[in-house]
Amino acid sequence: MSMSTQTLALLAAMGIADDLRQLQAEQRESRREVRERSNQILKTLEREAQA
């Protein structure tokens, strides 16, 4: 059973779209972690400045 060129192109496009979605989710999570860590550092620096 052979697949048509259109079917193969569609499957490839769906795979690429899924990869993109996963990378975007990972990027969102990374940005959230950086934001959280930055806020923790800022709070620590503010406490030290008041001490």
C-alpha positions as CSV (number, residue, x, y, z in Angstrom):
1,M,0.0,0.0,0.0
2,S,1.5,3.3,-1.0
3,M,0.6,6.7,0.3
4,S,0.0,9.6,-2.0
5,T,2.3,12.6,-2.1
6,Q,-0.4,14.7,-0.6
7,T,-0.9,12.3,2.3
8,L,2.8,12.2,3.0
9,A,3.0,16.0,2.8
10,L,0.0,16.3,5.2
11,L,1.6,13.9,7.7
12,A,4.9,15.8,7.5
13,A,3.1,19.1,8.1
14,M,1.2,17.7,11.1
15,G,4.5,16.4,12.6
16,I,6.1,19.8,12.1
17,A,3.1,21.6,13.6
18,D,3.3,19.3,16.6
19,D,7.0,19.9,17.0
20,L,6.4,23.6,16.9
21,R,3.6,23.4,19.5
22,Q,5.9,21.4,21.8
23,L,8.7,23.9,21.4
24,Q,6.4,26.8,22.1
25,A,5.2,25.1,25.3
26,E,8.8,24.5,26.4
27,Q,9.7,28.1,25.7
28,R,6.7,29.3,27.8
29,E,7.8,27.1,30.7
30,S,11.4,28.3,30.4
31,R,10.2,31.9,30.5
32,R,8.0,31.3,33.5
33,E,11.0,29.7,35.3
34,V,13.3,32.6,34.5
35,R,10.6,35.1,35.7
36,E,10.1,33.2,38.9
37,R,13.9,32.9,39.6
38,S,14.4,36.6,38.8
39,N,11.6,37.6,41.2
40,Q,13.2,35.4,43.9
41,I,16.6,37.1,43.3
42,L,15.0,40.5,43.4
43,K,13.3,39.8,46.7
44,T,16.5,38.5,48.2
45,L,18.4,41.6,47.1
46,E,15.7,43.9,48.5
47,R,15.8,42.1,51.8
48,E,19.6,42.4,51.9
49,A,19.4,46.1,51.0
50,Q,17.1,46.7,54.0
51,A,19.2,44.8,56.4
